[in-house]
Structures are given as structure tokens and as C-alpha cells.
């Protein structure tokens, strides 16, 4: 029981450091954050930071992982329970909107670091976006209409669809949470983009590579 309590305390402190970094990132970029700032914001001594992260880069990678985790799980659920591609489109965009509402600081961090800042974080964010596309491509491959598509074409289609979602999240992140009209405009535009992409699917001639 003592060991479990210690483990729980350590996990709480680790989460407190991540939360502290997210709060500070509301006002500055990750590259400008210092270890001392984060430790002070989390309410621990600077030396205590090293019990949870080897350095600031490792903290940044943990931030990226946490920022994508809930979105990835929610999108899986949206695809698993949706009935038809129109339902998938609506539910997927609804998931993005809901996740931006709940984790706005995560998306603001991703939007800022995706195109600038620390190289290791840019690479980690791109890897997470590729993972979203890869998981979507796996689900697309199970659809009878796409059964004959090559892996490369499935990945291409998935990347296009995920790209729309990422762009919508970037647009939503700075919209005030009570501005329902602008939010709806962004969501509707994203749904139209997804429909346009899916309209081209039946006309696409995909060929599996010869074995």
C-alpha cells in the first residue's frame, strides 16, 4: 500500500508538471520555458523536476503525447459507432470541436509548436498526426468500397481527411468558447471539405502493387 501511495504521488506530481507547463504555454512558446519556471508553477523545487523528467525535451514530448491521446481515443470511438460515411464526417468534426473545448490549452500548444519552435516537438507532433492517419487508413481498408485500394492510396486518403481535422482544430483554438456562430462556421466548412474529398473516392482508380 505504501508503494502504491508513493507511485500515485509521483504520478500526481508528474501530471502537475505537465499542467504547469500547459498553463505557462498560454503566454509563451515552449522554447522560452525554463525548468525553474515549470517547477515553480507546479509548486516543487527545481531538483524535484528530475525525478519525473530527464530534461525539458522529455517534458515536451510528454505534452505532445497527452495532447493527442484523448483526441485519438475519441476519433476511434466516433468511427466505431458511426453508421455510414456522412455520420462519420459529422461525428468526427463534433469530436474535434468537443476536444478543443475541453483541452484548448493542448491544441494551442500543438498549433504553435507544429510550425515552429523545438525540432524534436515538431517531429513528435508530425508523428502523432501520421499515427492518426495510419489508424484511419486501417479502418478505411475494412470498407467494402475501398477493399481494392492500395495501401499508399489509403494512406493518402487518410492523410487528406486528418489534415482537414487538424486545420479545423487550428481555426477553432482561438475562437471564444461562447462564440457558437463562428464555431459552427468552422465546423460546417470542415464537413464540406470532407464531403468534397469523399465525393472523389468512387472516381479514383487505385491499383494494388503487384506481388
C-alpha positions in Angstrom: 0.0 0.0 0.0 2.9 2.4 0.8 4.5 1.6 -2.6 1.2 2.3 -4.3 0.8 5.5 -2.5 4.3 6.6 -3.5 3.6 5.7 -7.1 0.4 7.7 -7.0 2.1 10.7 -5.5 4.8 10.5 -8.2 2.2 10.3 -10.9 0.3 13.3 -9.5 3.5 15.4 -9.4 4.3 14.4 -12.9 0.9 15.4 -14.1 1.2 18.7 -12.1 4.4 19.5 -14.0 2.6 18.9 -17.3 -0.3 21.0 -16.2 2.0 23.8 -15.1 3.8 23.7 -18.4 0.5 24.0 -20.3 -0.6 27.0 -18.2 2.7 28.8 -18.9 2.5 27.9 -22.6 -0.7 30.0 -22.8 1.6 33.0 -22.8 4.9 31.8 -24.3 6.5 29.2 -26.6 8.0 26.0 -25.3 11.5 27.0 -26.3 11.3 30.0 -24.0 10.2 28.0 -21.0 12.7 27.2 -18.3 12.8 24.2 -16.0 12.7 26.6 -13.0 9.6 28.3 -14.2 7.8 25.0 -14.7 8.9 23.7 -11.3 7.8 26.9 -9.5 4.4 26.8 -11.2 4.0 23.2 -10.2 4.9 24.0 -6.6 8.1 21.8 -6.4 11.8 22.6 -6.0 13.7 22.6 -9.3 15.7 19.5 -8.3 12.4 17.6 -7.9 11.8 18.0 -11.7 14.5 15.4 -12.4 12.6 12.7 -10.5 9.9 12.9 -13.3 11.7 14.1 -16.5 15.2 13.8 -17.6 15.1 17.3 -19.2 12.7 19.8 -20.7 12.7 18.0 -24.0 11.2 14.9 -22.3 8.6 17.1 -20.7 7.7 18.5 -24.2 7.3 15.0 -25.6 5.0 14.1 -22.7 3.0 17.2 -23.5 2.6 16.1 -27.2 1.6 12.6 -26.1 -1.0 13.9 -23.7 -2.4 16.4 -26.2 -3.2 13.8 -28.8 -4.3 10.9 -26.5 -7.9 11.9 -25.9 -8.4 13.0 -29.5 -7.1 9.7 -30.8 -9.4 7.7 -28.5 -12.5 9.8 -29.2 -12.0 9.6 -33.0 -11.7 5.8 -32.8 -15.0 5.8 -30.9 -16.6 8.0 -33.5 -15.6 5.7 -36.3 -16.6 2.6 -34.5 -20.1 3.7 -33.7 -20.9 5.7 -36.8 -23.3 4.4 -39.5 -22.2 5.4 -42.9 -19.7 8.0 -44.1 -22.0 11.0 -43.6 -22.4 10.0 -39.9 -18.6 9.5 -39.6 -18.0 13.0 -41.0 -20.4 14.7 -38.6 -19.3 12.7 -35.6 -15.6 13.2 -36.3 -15.9 17.0 -36.6 -18.1 17.0 -33.5 -15.3 15.2 -31.7 -12.7 17.8 -32.8 -14.9 20.6 -31.6 -15.6 18.9 -28.3 -12.0 18.2 -27.7 -10.9 21.7 -28.5 -13.5 22.9 -25.9 -12.2 20.5 -23.2 -8.5 20.8 -24.0 -8.0 24.2 -25.5 -4.5 24.6 -24.0 -3.4 21.3 -25.6 -4.5 22.4 -29.1 -3.0 25.9 -28.6 0.3 24.2 -27.7 0.1 21.9 -30.8 -0.8 24.7 -33.2 2.1 26.8 -32.0 4.8 24.1 -31.9 3.7 22.3 -35.1 5.2 25.0 -37.3 8.0 26.4 -35.2 10.0 26.1 -32.0 11.8 22.9 -30.9 12.6 20.5 -33.7 12.0 17.3 -31.5 8.5 18.5 -30.7 7.7 19.3 -34.4 8.8 15.8 -35.3 6.8 14.3 -32.4 3.6 16.2 -33.5 4.0 15.1 -37.1 4.4 11.5 -35.9 1.2 11.8 -33.9 -0.6 13.2 -36.9 0.8 10.3 -39.1 -0.5 7.9 -36.4 -4.0 9.4 -36.6 -3.8 8.9 -40.4 -2.5 5.4 -40.1 -5.2 4.3 -37.8 -7.8 5.9 -40.1 -6.3 4.1 -43.1 -6.6 0.8 -41.3 -10.3 1.5 -40.7 -10.8 2.6 -44.3 -9.3 -0.6 -45.6 -12.1 -2.5 -43.9 -14.8 -0.7 -46.0 -16.0 -2.8 -49.0 -15.8 0.2 -51.4 -12.1 0.6 -50.6 -11.1 -3.1 -50.4 -9.2 -2.9 -53.7 -7.3 0.2 -52.8 -3.6 0.1 -52.4 -2.0 0.8 -49.0 -0.4 4.0 -50.4 -3.7 5.3 -51.7 -5.5 4.5 -48.4 -2.7 6.4 -46.5 -3.1 9.3 -48.9 -6.9 9.5 -48.4 -6.5 9.2 -44.6 -3.9 12.0 -44.6 -6.2 14.3 -46.5 -9.1 13.6 -44.1 -6.9 14.0 -41.0 -5.5 17.2 -42.5 -9.0 18.8 -42.6 -9.4 17.9 -38.9 -6.1 19.4 -37.9 -6.9 22.6 -39.9 -10.3 22.8 -38.2 -8.7 22.5 -34.7 -6.2 25.2 -35.6 -9.0 27.5 -36.6 -11.1 26.7 -33.5 -8.5 27.1 -30.9 -8.6 30.9 -30.8 -12.4 31.2 -31.1 -14.1 32.2 -27.8 -15.9 29.3 -26.3 -19.2 31.3 -26.3 -19.0 32.3 -30.0 -21.2 29.5 -31.3 -21.7 31.2 -34.7 -18.0 31.2 -35.7 -17.5 27.8 -34.3 -20.4 26.4 -36.4 -19.0 28.1 -39.5 -15.6 26.4 -39.0 -17.3 23.0 -38.3 -19.6 23.3 -41.3 -16.7 24.3 -43.6 -14.7 21.3 -42.4 -17.6 19.0 -43.0 -18.0 20.4 -46.6 -14.3 19.8 -47.2 -14.6 16.2 -46.0 -17.6 15.6 -48.2 -15.7 17.0 -51.2 -12.8 14.6 -50.6 -15.2 11.6 -50.2 -17.0 12.6 -53.5 -13.8 11.9 -55.4 -13.3 8.4 -53.8 -15.5 6.5 -56.3 -13.8 8.1 -59.3 -10.3 7.3 -58.0 -8.6 4.4 -59.8 -6.4 2.6 -57.3 -4.3 -0.3 -58.1 -2.6 -2.6 -55.6 1.1 -3.1 -56.3 2.0 -6.4 -58.0 3.4 -9.0 -55.6 
